[in-house]
Amino acid sequence: MPDPAVPPTPPVPLAALMAREDLALRQIAGPSDPSLVVHWVHTSEMADPYPYLLGGELLLTAGVHIPDAAGSGTYFDDYVSRIVAAGGAALGFGVAPVHDTVPRALVAACEAYDLPLVEVPPQTTFSAVARAVWQLMAQARLAELRRVTEAQQSLAAAAARPDPVPSVLRQLAIRLGGRAALYGPEGTEIASAGRTTEEPVRASLAELAEVVRPSGPGTPTSATHATAGTHLAAYALGTGQGFVLGVAAPGREPGDHTIASVAAVLLTLLTGEQQSTAGAARSSALVRLLLGARPSEVAPLLGEGRWLVVHARPEAPGAPEAVAASALGAALGSALLDLGPDVVRLLVPAAREPEPQPGWTLGVSAAVEPSEWAAADTQAGRALARARAMRAPLARHGARPGLDDLVPRDKARAHARALLAPLAAQPALAGTLRTWLSLHGSWDRTAVALSVHRNTVRQRIARCAALLDAELDDPDVRMELWFALGQD
């Protein structure tokens, strides 16, 4: 019989249920094991409940199924053996109205098969027993969630210490009541904390770490094992460098996996950037640039080929967030990013053609050599401005020269600020004007794009015309305003 499927809710010790005075339950047969737990409650009057049990149940019965001559045959042995074979945790027998007492043959069978037998008194309904189990489960679940939350907070605080890796391992070992170890790419233990375990257990944990160490497609990211009364678990860190977290603990609580997974994520962040070859290459390139090297000299450290510069601006108001910027870099295939107050700038290998990203507006430069990175940065900035003006998710630098290429950036911005100064205090007007111009003066399409009434669009455009003292039907005026709005 396989192990019963265990739900995410913590099980209830049978002893805790027996301790409920309102139920007045009494164990009359079977072992009194404090570690015995109940995962759920099931009521059945079937003579063979096996097909209806999942395992781990407290099975409740009033004995309706018991034939009159059951005491003289093998009925109770067969009945109890089937419950044990199904993985039942305990049997609860309700006294009255069918039976005045628990049948002696049933008591003997439960003793023979080591199945706890609980007498349910007449005043206690089966529904009350089930409700008590659910209440105890809810309490256990709340306590487990509180334990996991406190562990997460302590692990995060440990990761912020000057010695983050040893601190995280130490805190993890404390929270799980065991030992935590970090294994390097070669399989050697490079750091550990917590209880000292015997050599066979340590050897088994090291072997388990090898199971999850990346070795090709299909390699599991986590694995568990039990040896010498100790529960072992191993987690591959997501750095791709072969680091593994190993945990040895005397038991396995429902929240332990969550706590260990949080520690694995933190250790991934702590070891990934410092230990990866790519991270070392980026650091080396930065140092060389600061010491006066030319971009073309440091580019080989970052990879071969041509490059794209991408400017990205979040669609949501406010400055870009570091986590969101890192996720954007991962989606575009580059960790070379600069988080600015308004725009995220990225260097992306030209082989990784950027695609629109949800929540971002992107401007992409032409593919250039490292010596042209500065020019590509300007191209990406202009492409981003054009994408925002057109309300497009992405715009690329075109090969055909445009008006932007003929006007120095600083002069273009100064002209735009002067021209649009009357709208500076009313961003809604500038936004409406930009959308209206991008949609060729269509009132209806602009209203749909801005989710406002078409009369609101007319009023705003009329207000723009008055503040700018401009004739918006004039193509030359529209072109100049479009150019100015593109510099924002």
N, C-alpha and C positions, 0 to 999 in steps of 0.2 A: 504494500500500500504506500503510495507516494505521500510526502509530507503535505498536510492540508494547506490550501491556499489561504494566506493570511491577509486580511484587509489592512488598509493603512491605519485604521483606528487601533490604538493599543489594546491588547487583550486584558481581561479582568482576572486577577487571581481568584481561584475558587474560594480561598480562605477569606477574601474580602467580602464575597457574597454571603458566606456563612456567618460573617460577623454582623450582618444586618439584623438588628433585634426585631425590627418590624416584620420580618419574614419568618422568624422562628424556625429556620431550617436546621436539620440535624443530620450529620453524616453517620451512617450506620454500617457501612462496609467499605472495603477498599482502602488504598493507601492514603495517608494524610500528608501529602507532599506540598510544602509551601510554594514550590515553583510551578505547581499545576495551574494552568490558566484556561479560561473559557473565551472563545472568540465570538460566539453567538449562541442564541437559544433557539431550539426547534421543538415543536410539540408534534407527537405522532402516536397514533394508536394502531400502527401497522405491526403485524406479527414479525415482519422482516423489514426494519427501517433502513437497511443498508443502502438501497438505491436512492434514498432521499437525503443522505447525509454527505456533507462536504469534508467533514473532519474538524475537530476542535469544538464541537457543539456540547452544550448541556442539553441532553435530550430529556424532555418531560413527557411522562405518560401517567394515565390513571389506571392502567391495567385492563382496559376494555377488551383488548385483544387476547387476554389470557384465557385459555379454555379451562373448564372445570377440573379436568384430570391432569392439569399441567404439572402438579407437584410430584407425580409418580413417574414421569418420563424424563426425556432430555430437552424438554421445551425451553426451560430457562437457560440451560447451557448453550443451546443453539442461539437463543435470542441475544444473550450477552456477548457471545463470541462474535456475532455479526456486528454489533455496535463497536466492539474493540477493533475488528477488522476494518471498519469504515473510518476509524480514527476518532471516534467520539471521546470527548474529554471526561464526561461524567453522566450519570443517569439520575434523574430526579423522579421520584415516585410519589404521586399524590394520593394521600389517604382520604377515603370517602369521596364520592358516594358509592364507588364500585367495590372497594376493598376496605375493610375496617383496619387492617394492618398490612404492612409490607410482607409479601409472601416469603417464608423462610427459605424456600428453594432459590428465590431470586437473590436473597442476601448471600447465600452460599455460593452461587454462581459468580456474583460480583467479587467476592473474596478470592475465588479461584482464578479469575481472569484479571485481578488487580484493577478493577473498574470502580472508581468512587461512586457510592450509592447514597443519595441524599433523600431523606424523608421530608416531604412537603406536607405540613399539617392542614387540616380541613379548612381553617380560616384563611389560608394563604392561597390566592388564585395563581394560576400559571401566568396570567397577564401581569400580575404584580412582580413575579420573579423576573419575567422578561424586561419589565420596565426598570427594575433595579439594576439589571445588567447593563442596559443602555445608559442609565444615569452614571454608573461607575465608569463606563467607557468614555462618556463625555468628560467626566472629571479627569480621567487619565489622559485623554486627548489634550485637554487644556493645559495640564501640567507638562505634557511632552512639548507642546508648542512653546510654552514659556521657557522650557529648558533649551530648545533649539534657538529661540530668539536671543537668549542670554549668551549662548555659545557663539552665535554669529557676531554679536557685539564685541565679545572678548577677543575673538579671532581678528576682527577688523582693527581693534586697538593694538593687538600684538603686531599686525602687519605695518603699523605706523611707527614702531619703535626703531631705534638705531640699528638693532640686530634683528631684522624682521623674520628671517627664515628660522633661526633657532627659537624665536619667541612664538611663532605660529605653531611649530612642532610641540613646544612645551605646553602651550594652551590647549592644543588638540588632545595631547596625552592626558591632561588634567580632566578635560570634559568627558572623555571616554573611559577614564579610569584604567588606562593601559599604557601602551608604548607607541610612539609615532617615529617613523624613520623616513629619511629622504635618500633615495638611491640615484646615483649618477648614471650617465649614459653607458658606462662600462659595467654597471651592475654593482659597484662598490657602494657601501653605506657612507655617505658624506656628512650626515648630520642625524641626530636622534635625540629623543627626550622621553622621559617617563620611566615607568617601571623597568627594571632589569629582568629580562626573560631568559629562560634556559636556552642553551645552544641549539637543541633540536627545533625549538619554536622559532628562533631567529633564522635558522637555516631554511625552515619551511616558508617563512615570510619572504626571504630573499628569492626563493624559487617561485613564489607566487608573483613577485614583482616582474620576473622574467616573462610570465604569461601575458602581461598587459603591455610590455615594452614594445613600441611600434616596430613591426617587422614585415609589414606588407598589408595588403587588403584583407579584411576580415579579422584583424587583431582586435580583441575586446578592449574596451577602455577601462573596465573594472572587473575584478574577480574576487571571490570569497572562498574561504576554506576553514575547516575546523581541525585542530590537532591538539592533543594533550589537554583538552578542556579549555582551549583558548580559541577565540574567534579571530580569524585573520582576514584582512581586506587589503587590496592593492588598487591604486588609481593612477592611470597614466596621465601625466600633466600635459596640457595642450600646447606645449612649446614646440613639439615636433623634434626635440633634441634627445629624447629618450629618458627624461627624468620621471621617476615613479615615487608616489607616496605610499608607504606601507603602514598599516595599523594593526596592532595586536591588542585585544581586549578580552577580559574574562567573560563577557556576555555580549549580547547584541540587542540593543533597544531599538524600537521603531524609528527614532529620530537620529540614530547614529550615522546612518548613511548620508542624511542631509548635512549633518555637521561636518563629516569627513569630506563631502563634496565641496562645501564652502572653503575648507582649508585647501583643497586641491586647486580651486580656482585662484585663491590668493597666492599660493606657491607658484602657480603658472605665471602670474603677473610678476612675481618677484624674481623668478629665475629666467623667464623668457628673454627679455630685452638685454639683460646683462650677459647672458651666456650664448646667445645666438650669434652665428657668424655674421649675419646681416647687420645686427645691431652694432657689433664691433666695427664693421666696415663703415657704417654711417658715422660712428663716433670719430673714426680715423679721418674720414673725409672732412668732417666739420673742423677738426683740429688743424688740418692742413690748410683749409681755407682761411681760418683765423690767423694762421702764421704766414699768410701771403701767397699761397699757391693759387694758380689760376683754375677756373672751373674745369677746363679741358684736362688738367693734370689729375684732378681728384675723381673725375667721372668714372674711370675704370673701376674704382673701388665700389661703385654703386651698381655697376652692370654695364654691359656693352650695348651699343645701338643708340638710336635717337630718342628724344624725350618730348613729352607734352607737358605744358604747364596748365593746370586747371585751377580756376578760381570758383569757389563755391560759396553760396550765401543761403542760409536757412530761410525757408518760407515763413516760419513762425517769427514773430517779432522778438527782438532781443539779440544779445551776442551769442555766437555759436558755443555750444557746450563741448567740453573736451571729450566726453564719452561718445557723443554723437559724431564728432569729427573723426575720432579713431575708427568708428564703425564705417564712416564714409570712406576713409582711406583703405580699410580692408575690402570694401566692396569694389573700389577702383583698382585694387591690387598694388597699393603702395603705402608704406609707412612714412614716407618722406613728406611731412606736412607741416605747415606753419599756421598756428591758430591765432588769428588776429582778432581785433575787437569787433569787426563786422564781417570779415571774409576769411575763409579757410583757403590757403594756397597749397597746392600739391604738385610734386614732381612725379609724373607717371611715365613708365616706359612706353614708347610709342607702340609697341606690340600689343599693349592692353588698351584697346579702343574704348574710351569712356562711354557709358550709356547713361540715360537719365536716371536719377536716383530719387525715390520718394522723399518729399520734404525738403528738397534742395533745388536751387537754381544754379546751373553750371555754365561756365564759360571756358572753352577749350582752345588752346593755342594751336598753331601749326606744329608739326613734328620738326624738331630742330636739333642741332648738335649742341653739346654743352657750352660752347663759346657763345651761343645765341640765347642762352637762358634768360638774360635780362630783357631782350626784345620779346621773347615768348611770354614773359610775365606781363608786359604791356598788352600784347595781343589777347591774352586770357582775360585781362581786366576789361578790355573793350568788348570782347565777346559776351562777358557776363552782363555788362550794361545793356547790350543789345537784347540779350535773353530776357532781362527784367522788363525792358521797355515793351517787348513783344509778348510778355507773359508766357514765354516758352520755357520748358524745363531745362533746355540745353541749347546753346548756340556755339558754333565753331567759327574760328577765324577763317575768313574767306581769302582765297589767293588773290582775288581782284582788289586792287587798291580802292579804298573808300575815302570819304571826307575826313574820317578820324585819322587816317594816315597822313593827311596833309597839314593837320593842325597840331602843334605841340600839346601834350596832355595838360600841362598847367594852364596854358592860355585857354584851352577849350573849357576847362572847368571854371575858370574865372569868368568867361563869357556866359556860361550856363548859369552861374550863381547870380550874375547881374540881371540876366534876362528874366529868370524865374523868381527873383526876389519878392515880387508882390504875392507869390503863392507860398512862400516859405512857412508862414504861420498856419497854413491850412493844407496839410498833407493830403486830405481827401480830395481837394480840388486838383492837385498835381497828379494824383493817382488816376482820377477820372479822365483828365486830359490825356495822360499817357495811353490809357486803354482806348479811349475814343480815337486817337490818332492811329494806334496800331490796327484798329478795325475800320480804318478808312472812313471815319465819321459816321458810322452806323449807330443810330440811337438804340435800336432794339437789341443788337448784338452786344453793345456796351452795357445795357441794362441787365441782360442775362449774365454777362461776365462778372458784373459787380453785385449781382443779386439785389438790385434796386429797381424802382419804377422808372420807366423811360422819361417821365416828366422830371424826375430828380436829375437824370443825366442832362436834360436840356437846361435845367436851372443852373447846374454846376458849370456847364460849358459856357453859358451866358455870363456867369460870374467871372470865369477865367478870362473871357474876352474883355470884360470891363476892367478887371484889375490889370491885365497886361496891356490894355489899350491897343488891341491887335484885331485885325480882320481875319478871323479863323477860316474864312472861305478862300483866302488867298493861298495858293500852293506854296509860294515862297515862304510865307509866314509859317505854314505847317511844317515845312522842311526844316526851318531854323529851330522851331520848338522841339521837333523830334530829335534833332541833333543835341540840343541842350538837355533834354530829358534823358538822353542816353549817357550823359556824363555823370548822372547821379548814382 
